[in-house]
Amino acid sequence: GLNFSDIMIRQGFSNNHPKLPCIMGCEVAGVIDAIGEGVNDFDVGTRVIGICLNYQGWSSFVNLDANHVFPMPEKMTFEEGAAISMNYILAHLLLFKLGGIQEGDSILCHSAGGGV
């Protein structure tokens, strides 16, 4: 997927990016081709969504830490899977980790025109 962070990296506005030129892309979706030692939560052939912290997501194959891989629902397309990971994870972190929202709380979302 094309993410806001990809655009910022390409334009040179990010402090935390690989040296250009490079293979970009943070969000991926695909099928597991191989599994490393000690990984027990996934099987070869599983459809997954992942986050590439090394900005190599636009490669044909990527090597991801198992903590950055999530099962993808069967009805979801690969395009949908690659487009949601950063936005939904960021929203979850903002609401639950930083915001401390709990059951019964109310929130107001304004300026919600971007991905988050």
PENORSUL-V650953 format. One record per residue. N is the residue number from 1. RES is the residue in three letters. SS is DSSP state (hx for helix, st for strand, lp for the rest). D_LAST is the distance of its C-alpha to the last C-alpha in whole Angstrom. Layout:
BEGIN
((N | RES | SS | D_LAST) (N | RES | SS | D_LAST))
END
This chain:
BEGIN
((1 | GLY | lp | 15) (2 | LEU | lp | 14) (3 | ASN | lp | 11) (4 | PHE | hx | 11) (5 | SER | hx | 13) (6 | ASP | hx | 15) (7 | ILE | hx | 16) (8 | MET | hx | 16) (9 | ILE | hx | 19) (10 | ARG | hx | 20) (11 | GLN | lp | 21) (12 | GLY | lp | 22) (13 | PHE | lp | 20) (14 | SER | lp | 19) (15 | ASN | lp | 21) (16 | ASN | lp | 20) (17 | HIS | lp | 21) (18 | PRO | lp | 24) (19 | LYS | lp | 27) (20 | LEU | lp | 27) (21 | PRO | lp | 28) (22 | CYS | lp | 26) (23 | ILE | lp | 24) (24 | MET | lp | 21) (25 | GLY | lp | 18) (26 | CYS | lp | 16) (27 | GLU | st | 15) (28 | VAL | st | 18) (29 | ALA | st | 19) (30 | GLY | st | 23) (31 | VAL | st | 26) (32 | ILE | lp | 27) (33 | ASP | lp | 30) (34 | ALA | lp | 32) (35 | ILE | lp | 31) (36 | GLY | lp | 32) (37 | GLU | lp | 35) (38 | GLY | lp | 33) (39 | VAL | lp | 30) (40 | ASN | lp | 31) (41 | ASP | lp | 28) (42 | PHE | lp | 28) (43 | ASP | lp | 31) (44 | VAL | lp | 31) (45 | GLY | lp | 30) (46 | THR | lp | 27) (47 | ARG | st | 24) (48 | VAL | st | 21) (49 | ILE | st | 17) (50 | GLY | st | 17) (51 | ILE | st | 16) (52 | CYS | lp | 19) (53 | LEU | lp | 19) (54 | ASN | lp | 22) (55 | TYR | lp | 20) (56 | GLN | lp | 22) (57 | GLY | lp | 20) (58 | TRP | lp | 22) (59 | SER | lp | 25) (60 | SER | lp | 27) (61 | PHE | lp | 27) (62 | VAL | lp | 25) (63 | ASN | lp | 26) (64 | LEU | lp | 23) (65 | ASP | lp | 24) (66 | ALA | hx | 24) (67 | ASN | hx | 22) (68 | HIS | hx | 19) (69 | VAL | st | 20) (70 | PHE | st | 19) (71 | PRO | st | 21) (72 | MET | lp | 20) (73 | PRO | lp | 21) (74 | GLU | lp | 24) (75 | LYS | lp | 22) (76 | MET | lp | 19) (77 | THR | lp | 20) (78 | PHE | hx | 20) (79 | GLU | hx | 18) (80 | GLU | hx | 15) (81 | GLY | hx | 15) (82 | ALA | hx | 15) (83 | ALA | hx | 12) (84 | ILE | hx | 10) (85 | SER | hx | 11) (86 | MET | hx | 9) (87 | ASN | hx | 5) (88 | TYR | hx | 7) (89 | ILE | hx | 9) (90 | LEU | hx | 7) (91 | ALA | hx | 6) (92 | HIS | hx | 10) (93 | LEU | hx | 11) (94 | LEU | hx | 10) (95 | LEU | hx | 11) (96 | PHE | hx | 14) (97 | LYS | hx | 15) (98 | LEU | hx | 15) (99 | GLY | lp | 14) (100 | GLY | lp | 17) (101 | ILE | lp | 16) (102 | GLN | lp | 19) (103 | GLU | lp | 20) (104 | GLY | lp | 22) (105 | ASP | lp | 19) (106 | SER | lp | 17) (107 | ILE | lp | 14) (108 | LEU | lp | 13) (109 | CYS | lp | 10) (110 | HIS | lp | 11) (111 | SER | lp | 10) (112 | ALA | lp | 7) (113 | GLY | lp | 8) (114 | GLY | lp | 6) (115 | GLY | lp | 4) (116 | VAL | lp | 0))
END
